[in-house]
Amino acid sequence: MKRSIFSIILLAGMLMTLSSCSWFHGDNSGKLGGYWHLTRIDTLETGGYEDMPQTPIFYSVQGEILEVRNVDANLLYIFRYKHVGNTLSLFDARRSWREQGDPVVEDVEELRPFGINKLEESFVIETLDGNHMVLRSGMLKLYFDKF
């Protein structure tokens, strides 16, 4: 029950954010669309990994924007993205802060906790189905479950 109420509140907040964004022009996100929970990060160079099943980091894709959020820390970033074939490219990173006009992110350090290590990051989509997504960058592999 607790998770259900939390989920409803979280989704309602995300929908309000997405619908108020001037970039939103309808949803053409296909299989990528929806709400994804980041559950694991592998470091490709060292073979290390971090399981994160309880960490509240989510990616949400709808229309022309991709949103990353840490629910506990109240951090929210929005990106434009391109999904072509098995490549997902993120660009135009902005801190979601309406009062300040959604300022452009200039320091990638803000994005590293979300598995994003470049202001313009590209991922190879290794898995994308109704339940799971796996993205691989030059440094990391990110595992998601559909929420």
N, C-alpha and C positions, 0 to 999 in steps of 0.2 A: 504494500500500500504506500509506504513512504517513497519508494522509487517511482511509483506511478505519479504521485503528486509532483515530485521533483521533475519528472520528465515533462509533464504537462506545462509547468511553469517555465522550464527551460525552453521548450519548443515555442511557446507563445512569445517569449522574449526574442528568440531568434527570428520568428516570422515578422515581428514588429520591426526589428532591425533591417531585415532584408526588404520589406515592403516600403520602408521609408527611404531607402537608398536610391539616389538619383540614377544609379547605373542599372537598376532592375527594369528589364523590358520583357518579362515573360520567362518561362522555364523551358530551356532547350538543353538541359544538362544530361539527359539520358540516364544511363546506368550510373554515372558519376553522381547524379543528383541524390540528395538526401542528407542524412545526419550520420556521421561516422565517428566512432570512439577510438582514439589512438590507444592501443593496448600493448604495444611493444616497439622498441627501437633497437635495431642492430647497428653496430659500428662496423663498417665493412673492412676498414684497415686493420683493426685489432681482433676482430671476431667477438668482441664484447657485445653484451646486450643488456637491456633493461626491460623487464616485464613491468607493465604499468596498468594492470586491469582495474585498479581503484583510482588511478589518476584521472581527474576530470578535464581531460583535454579532448576537444572535439573539433572536427572539421565539418562544415556544412556547405553544401553546394546547391545553389538554386539560381536559375537564370544565368546572368553573366558574372556573378561574383562567387567567390569562395571565401568563407569566413573561418577563422581559427579562434578558438576560445578556450581559456582556462577558467572554468566556472568558479573554483574556490578563490582564485586570485583576482577575479573580476577583470580579466584582461581580454580584449577583443580586438582582432585585426581583420581587415577586409582586403581582398586582392581581386584584381581582374585575373582571368585565367584563359588559357586556350587548351582544348583537349582535341588533339589530332592523332588518330590511330592509337598507338600505345604510349603516347607522350602527353604529360600534363605539365604545362608551363605556368608558373605564377609570376605576376608582375604588378606594378603599381600598388605596392603595399601601403596601407594606411591604417593608422590607429583610429578605431571607431570612437570618436569623441565629437559628437554633433556640435557642442558649444564652440569648439575650436575649428570647425569646418573639416573634420576628418584629416588631420595633418599627415603628410607623407612620412613614412618611416625612413629615416636616414641612417640608422645604426642597426645592422643585422643582429646584433647581440640581443635585441628585444625579441627576435623571432626564433632564436636557437632552441628554447624550451619546447617549441612546436615541431622540431625536426627540420627547420628551414634554415639553411646556412648561407644563403645568398639573397640579395634583394630581388634578383630575378633568377628564380630557381626552376630547374626542370627535373622532372621525375619520369622514369620509365614505369609504366603501369604493368606490373607483373601479374596481378590478379585483380579482377573487377567483376564481381557477380552480385547477386542479391543480398549476400550476407557478409562478404569479406572484400577487403581491398588491400593490396600490398603495393607500395610505391618505393622505388629505388632511385636515390640521387647518386652523385659521385662519392658521397661519404657515408650515407645512411640507408637503411631499409626500414620503412615504417609499415606497421601492421595495424589494420583497422577492422573493427566489427561494425556492422550496420546497427544503428541504435533505433 
